Structure formats: structure tokens, C-alpha cells
Amino acid sequence: MIWSKNIVESEVNYRTTRSSGPGGQNVNKTETKVDVLRRLEDSKAFGDKQLEQLKLNLSNRINSSNELTVSSSEARSQLRNKQIALKKLLDLIEKALAVSKPRKKYKPSRASIRRRLEGKTKRSETKTQRRWNLGRD
């Protein structure tokens, strides 16, 4: 099943707290920091395979009650922080579900092996010369 951004937005809960970010004295009296919480098990947007991939890739962001948590306190307004946190959540999910291409093994070319060995030989000779020069002084 392919996940949709609309379904994700309808399945999130918001929690607001006092922010330590910008805002001067306003910070002390308004709750502008926003935490976006999303229960992964209750979601209808992801298949079983996608849920496992999310749990594996985002294990450090999932709390003890199996909620994916993202917070924002960058802006001075609660509404803007909600938008930022939701965008962070969507980007995080998208990145976690992306399938990386497998690494292809390759054999170094003869020329690259030769260049590497020549560099090592030259470096060795330089160090040998330094040793000789130290003994002569």
C-alpha cells in the first residue's frame, strides 16, 4: 500500500509546550513549541513491510508508546511551528521509506592500483631519506 501525505496529516496529534526559542518575553507566556505525534500501528497508510521499515529506520524517534515524535520551536508562532513540524515528519517518513540502491562491488583498475603503489613507494623513499638526513646532522 502506498502512503499518502493527506492520510498522514489526518492521523497526527499535536502537543504544545512553552518554547525556549526566539520570542523574547513572549516565550514565557505562550506555548509555541509543537510536538507532532503519530502512532504507527494505528495507521492505515502503511503496509506491514513499510511499518517494519519505518520502525527499523526511525527507532531513535519512536517513543515507548510506539509514537513517532517530531518537534519544532524554530518560529515564534504556534501555527508556523505546526507547519514546520508536519513538514519535518513527512520528510522523515519519506526518507525512511526510500529504498537505497545496493552497492555494486567493483575491482580497481590496473592503472589505479599502479598509481597507489607508486605513491606508497615514493612516500617510503621520502621517509627513508629523512632518516638518513637525521643521522648525518
PyMOL commands that set and color helices and strands:
alter all, ss='L'
color gray80, all
select helices_A, chain A and resi 5-10+24-28+48-57+59-61+78-97+110-136
alter helices_A, ss='H'
color red, helices_A
select strands_A, chain A and resi 13-17+33-39+67-72
alter strands_A, ss='S'
color yellow, strands_A
deselect
rebuild
show_as cartoon
